[in-house]
Amino acid sequence: MTDITPTLADYPYNVTLASRWQDNDAYGHINNVVYYGFFDTAVNRFLIEEGGLDIHQSQSVAYVVSSQCQYIAPAAYPEDIYVGLRVIKIGRSSVTYGLSVFAGETKRRVAHGQFVHVFVDRKSDKAIPIPVKIRAALETISEAL
């Protein structure tokens, strides 16, 4: 994607979340750490719903090994939150996601970032190839194909 200011429509997978009163900080806007929760929720919802990940029983688990976020504008409760998700890069055992957070009725872009998962064997804690079904789902939202 070459657009430096993407809209929610530029992301092939979207999640709508309700902001909560407790998300606001002393300055009256959603606290910076809450955005990482938005990222985590969007990515894991995708893996569960589209990739068939069973977070309780699957042989593989996905660990966050890197994450970063840039804040563009404030959002505040009670605005709805919209998270756009795409895959930037798929490796053998890792995947890099690109995410943007949009807020309110106008769905203005308020933050964007990246999130990297490494898939590991639940028992050995060693990196393993991304499971076939999950990889296929990730490819459906990949910008690299």
TORNU-988230 format. One line per 10 residues: number of its first residue (from 1); for each residue x, y, z of N, C-alpha, C, O. Coordinates in steps of 0.02 Angstrom, whole numbers. Each point is the difference from the previous one (the first is absolute). Example, Ala and Ser with C-alpha at 12.3 -4.5 7.8 and 13.67 -1.06 7.14 Angstrom:
REM residues 2
1) 660,-284,390,-45,59,0,45,60,0,52,-1,33; -70,54,-69,42,59,3,-39,55,37,25,55,8
***
This chain:
REM residues 145
1) 43,-58,0,-43,58,0,45,61,0,47,4,40; -60,43,-83,41,60,-5,-33,61,30,34,51,10; -97,-54,5,-35,57,30,27,13,70,0,-45,42; 23,106,-30,29,14,66,-54,13,53,15,2,59; -76,8,-81,-55,10,48,-57,-47,-18,-49,21,-30; 55,-85,48,-53,-47,-17,-64,12,38,-1,31,54; -53,-55,-83,-65,2,34,-15,-71,24,36,-47,-17; -88,40,55,-20,-66,25,-13,-48,-58,14,-60,6; -39,85,-61,-15,-42,-58,63,-30,-31,-4,-48,-38; 63,76,54,63,-26,-27,24,-62,37,50,-30,-20
11) -84,12,73,20,-58,39,-50,-57,-14,-60,9,9; 85,-67,-29,-45,-55,-18,-37,-33,58,-49,-36,-12; 71,48,73,-35,-28,58,-10,57,50,46,37,15; -108,-31,10,-17,54,47,-36,-27,60,-38,-48,-4; 50,79,61,-33,-16,63,-28,64,29,34,52,1; -96,-55,22,-30,58,35,-1,-16,74,-23,-53,21; 48,100,18,3,-8,73,-33,60,33,3,55,-26; -33,-66,83,-27,55,39,54,25,47,32,-40,35; -21,105,-35,46,27,50,-35,-4,68,-62,-4,3; 101,5,49,-27,-6,68,20,61,41,51,32,-14
21) -90,-16,63,15,56,44,70,-6,29,37,48,4; -19,-109,16,65,-11,31,58,7,-49,58,3,22; -71,1,-87,53,10,-50,28,71,2,57,11,-18; -98,37,41,22,69,3,51,10,56,-4,-31,52; 51,75,-64,49,17,51,-17,68,32,-53,28,-14; 98,-3,54,-12,63,36,-7,59,-48,-27,52,19; 51,-59,-80,-5,54,-49,-64,-3,-41,-13,43,-42; -29,-93,56,-65,-4,-33,1,-34,-67,-48,6,-38; 101,-42,22,0,-39,-63,25,-71,13,27,-14,54; -37,-29,-102,20,-70,8,75,-3,11,39,27,-39
31) -19,-62,92,70,-5,19,39,-39,-52,-26,-46,-31; 89,64,23,42,-31,-51,4,-76,6,1,-34,-51; 3,6,111,7,-72,6,-61,-38,-24,5,-59,-18; -63,91,18,-62,-33,-22,3,-17,-74,-31,-49,-22; 68,88,-17,5,-14,-72,32,-68,-13,-19,-34,-49; 66,13,91,29,-67,-8,-52,-54,12,3,-53,-31; -50,66,76,-56,-46,10,-45,-4,-61,-24,-53,-18; 14,111,-15,-39,0,-62,35,-43,-53,-32,-40,-34; 98,49,27,38,-40,-48,-7,-74,16,-16,-40,-44; 28,22,106,-2,-70,22,-68,-31,-12,-6,-57,-23
41) -47,94,38,-68,-25,-10,-14,-12,-74,-28,-52,-18; 46,99,-25,-13,-7,-71,38,-60,-30,-29,-41,-36; 93,35,53,40,-54,-27,-25,-68,24,-9,-46,-40; -4,40,104,-23,-64,26,-70,-18,-22,-15,-59,-10; -28,108,2,-66,-15,-27,7,-28,-71,-34,-48,-18; 78,78,-22,12,-26,-67,25,-71,2,-25,-44,-35; 76,31,77,28,-68,3,-51,-51,22,0,-57,-25; -43,75,71,-51,-46,25,-55,-10,-52,-17,-57,-18; -11,113,-7,-57,-5,-46,19,-23,-70,-37,-39,-31; 93,62,5,18,-15,-69,52,-56,-6,1,-37,-49
51) 43,32,99,53,-49,-3,-13,-63,40,39,-48,-4; -93,48,43,-18,-59,39,44,-12,61,2,-56,25; 33,106,-1,42,-8,59,-44,-14,61,-46,38,15; 62,-91,20,-33,-16,63,49,21,55,49,-34,13; -62,91,18,47,29,47,11,-44,62,49,9,36; -93,-56,-25,6,-44,59,29,-68,-16,32,-31,43; -41,6,-105,18,-69,-15,50,-8,-57,30,-53,-6; -20,103,-36,44,-8,-58,71,-19,21,24,21,52; 8,-61,-94,69,-19,11,45,62,-3,51,4,35; -70,44,-78,40,60,-7,-32,59,35,-60,5,7
61) 104,41,15,-22,63,28,40,55,-35,55,-13,-25; -82,73,25,34,56,-32,21,49,54,-42,27,37; 107,-15,-32,27,47,48,16,66,-34,27,1,-55; -44,53,88,19,66,-24,74,10,16,21,-6,58; 19,20,-109,72,11,11,20,72,-14,54,22,19; -99,15,-50,14,70,-14,-66,36,-13,-45,-28,-31; 41,89,55,-59,42,-16,20,72,5,45,18,38; -78,24,-77,13,71,3,-62,37,-24,-40,-27,-38; 33,88,61,-59,40,-15,19,73,-6,38,27,40; -66,6,-91,6,72,-6,-69,30,9,-49,-24,-28
71) 46,75,68,-64,32,16,-7,62,-43,45,41,-4; -103,-35,-27,-12,55,-48,-46,53,30,12,60,-7; -65,-83,40,-50,46,28,-33,-35,59,-1,-61,3; -27,99,43,-33,-31,57,-68,-29,-17,-34,22,-46; 15,-73,83,-67,-28,0,-22,-4,72,42,0,45; -107,-3,-33,-24,-1,69,-65,-39,5,-39,-4,-48; 28,-24,108,-64,-30,15,-53,54,-6,12,55,25; -70,-67,-56,-30,-64,-20,5,-14,-75,-44,-32,-28; 98,55,-5,6,-13,-72,9,-74,-15,33,-36,37; -63,14,-92,14,-67,-24,69,0,-30,25,51,-25
81) 7,-109,27,68,-10,-25,-4,-51,-56,-34,-51,5; 70,65,-59,2,-45,-58,74,-16,-13,41,46,-7; -25,-110,5,69,-20,-11,5,-34,-67,-35,-49,-14; 78,75,-29,14,-30,-65,63,-42,5,49,20,30; -51,-79,-61,55,-48,4,18,-25,-69,-43,-15,-41; 108,10,29,26,-33,-60,66,-33,19,28,14,53; -4,-57,-97,64,-33,11,52,34,-45,-11,8,-60; 66,12,91,55,31,-37,49,-52,-26,25,5,-56; -9,-54,99,50,-50,-18,-16,-66,36,-18,-1,58; 25,-53,-96,-8,-67,28,67,-36,-8,26,-6,-55
91) 1,-17,111,62,-39,-2,-16,-73,13,-58,-21,-6; 108,-18,23,-9,-71,14,-40,-10,64,-48,-38,2; 67,74,51,-33,-8,65,-28,66,26,-30,2,54; 40,52,-91,-21,65,25,-44,37,-51,2,-14,-60; -40,61,86,-42,42,-43,2,71,28,-2,10,61; 7,38,-106,-1,70,19,-66,30,-25,-16,-4,-59; -21,32,105,-65,30,-15,7,76,-3,41,30,35; -79,1,-78,-8,72,-1,-70,16,24,-48,-31,-22; 42,78,68,-65,17,28,-9,76,2,48,37,8; -110,-16,-14,-17,69,13,-63,1,43,-44,-42,-7
101) 41,92,50,-58,9,43,-36,64,-22,31,52,-10; -95,-59,1,-44,55,-20,-52,10,54,-16,-46,37; -10,108,-31,-46,13,55,-57,45,-21,6,41,-46; -62,-50,80,-57,45,-7,-41,-10,-63,15,-44,-41; -66,84,35,-46,-4,-57,35,11,-67,-18,-30,-50; 69,73,49,35,14,-62,56,-50,-14,30,2,-54; -18,-46,101,52,-51,-7,68,32,-18,34,-20,-47; -17,71,86,64,33,-11,56,-45,26,-7,-35,50; 63,37,-85,57,-42,19,35,31,59,21,58,-2; -15,-96,57,30,27,61,66,-33,19,38,28,41
111) -23,-85,-69,63,-34,15,14,-53,-52,-45,-24,-34; 108,6,28,18,-56,-44,63,-32,29,37,30,38; -26,-93,-58,59,-34,26,10,-68,-32,-33,-19,-48; 81,-16,77,15,-68,-21,2,-45,60,8,21,57; -17,-85,-71,-7,-51,52,30,-63,-30,-21,-20,-54; 68,-12,87,31,-61,-27,-14,-59,46,11,4,61; -35,-58,-91,-11,-63,36,51,-51,-24,18,-1,-59; 6,-40,105,37,-60,-17,-40,-59,26,-22,-1,57; 12,-48,-100,-38,-60,19,48,-50,31,54,-14,-27; -74,-12,85,41,-48,36,-41,-60,20,-62,3,4
121) 96,-58,8,-32,-60,25,-18,12,73,42,21,40; -104,-34,-23,-25,14,68,42,-37,53,13,28,53; 7,-90,-66,36,-39,50,74,16,3,28,7,55; 5,-2,-113,73,10,1,20,73,2,57,16,17; -102,28,-35,14,72,-3,51,17,-54,33,52,3; -26,-95,-53,46,10,-56,-39,24,-61,-57,-20,-11; 88,64,-28,-31,25,-61,-16,-57,-48,39,-47,-8; -98,52,-22,-23,-50,-49,-27,36,-61,-16,60,4; 10,-94,-60,-31,31,-58,-72,22,16,-35,-33,39; 13,87,-69,-69,23,9,-46,-57,-23,9,-26,-55
131) -58,6,96,-46,-53,-20,-33,16,-67,-15,57,-16; 4,-110,-23,-24,7,-69,-65,40,-4,-6,45,-42; -43,-61,84,-64,36,-3,8,74,18,-31,43,-31; 73,-29,79,12,69,19,37,37,-54,-17,57,-17; 68,-89,-12,37,31,-56,-47,17,-57,4,55,-29; -49,-101,12,-47,13,-55,-44,61,16,-13,41,-43; -10,-36,106,-40,58,19,41,64,-3,-25,51,-25; 87,-53,49,43,59,-2,12,24,-72,2,60,-13; 5,-107,-32,11,18,-70,-59,37,-30,9,39,-47; -69,-49,73,-59,35,-27,0,74,17,-35,39,-32
141) 74,-19,82,3,71,18,71,29,-9,17,52,29; 23,-87,-68,69,21,-10,6,51,-57,-30,-8,-53; 68,61,66,12,49,-52,60,-20,-42,13,31,-52; 24,-82,73,61,-20,-33,-10,-48,-59,47,-16,-36; -108,-8,27,-11,-50,-53,-14,32,-67,-10,-35,-49
***
